[in-house]
Amino acid sequence: MKKKIDILAVITMLCMCVTSIMGILSMKFDYAHDFVNQYGQTVKIFGYGIYANDSYFKAPISIGTDFCILFVLVPLFLYTYLQYRKKGDAISEIKLISVYAVALYYGASIAFGVTYNQIFLVYVLLFACSLFGMFAHIKNVRIQQKVTVTKGLSAFLIVAGAALIVAWLPDIIWAMQTGGPLSLIGVYTTEITYVIDMGIISPMCLVCLYLLKKNDGLGVVLLAVLLKLCIIVGIMVIPQTICQSLSGVELPIPALATKVLSFVALGGFALYFHRKAYRELER
């Protein structure tokens, strides 16, 4: 039985197309200029496109993210949505929830993390539609199947939650010890990625593990969300790193090891558990 058109899904995909295309079109590295931020530091501003007022360090990361969104997440979202309309079962709805969650992660990151620009209302629309679209499907889904909690899956969820703390907490501790702002704060007042990763995603890994062990259906939904998010982030850090390299930003070896390579590795393990979990659910 085919489902009715999910207008929130359609708007979410269109918004991601607009934001990512506008970001990719901003990929010019010749307009940088210096600026004294609110902390009295001289920072380099990107100076072009929708990221004109973002820092030169942050803008290439955003452009790399846009490449991943346009060429990975949008096609994946469209395919998942079409499969959901065709099948209409709980498994396809869980998959749709998971891509909604990734879109929400992206929407929250740009709505709260990117300096105000001409498409700010598109950011807000993307954030709202992905949020309420995800909740609408979570309300509908009824999970009877269970996912076996193996030692490997338990270890993955624990390591994934801990990795987010390990990746970002040292930056915050250093800032607290020096009494100054974060080292790469640029023109911003805070770092939204730290809030989402350490405040939401990291504890969600432990909550998911607890619910799975209790055979709670919500644990299956959270597992699908976390695995899909880890896979996409594992892919996303690759174009982010490439864009930073093209911009001339120097990437320290420790940062590559603790941040880039760790997220790629987590994405690879997430892909393995993703396939294994859905094989079990579909049986």
Salt bridges, closest charged atoms under 4 A:
ASP6 OD2 - HIS137 NE2 2.68
GLU93 OE2 - HIS137 ND1 2.86
GLU191 OE1 - LYS58 NZ 3.76
GLU282 OE2 - LYS95 NZ 3.44
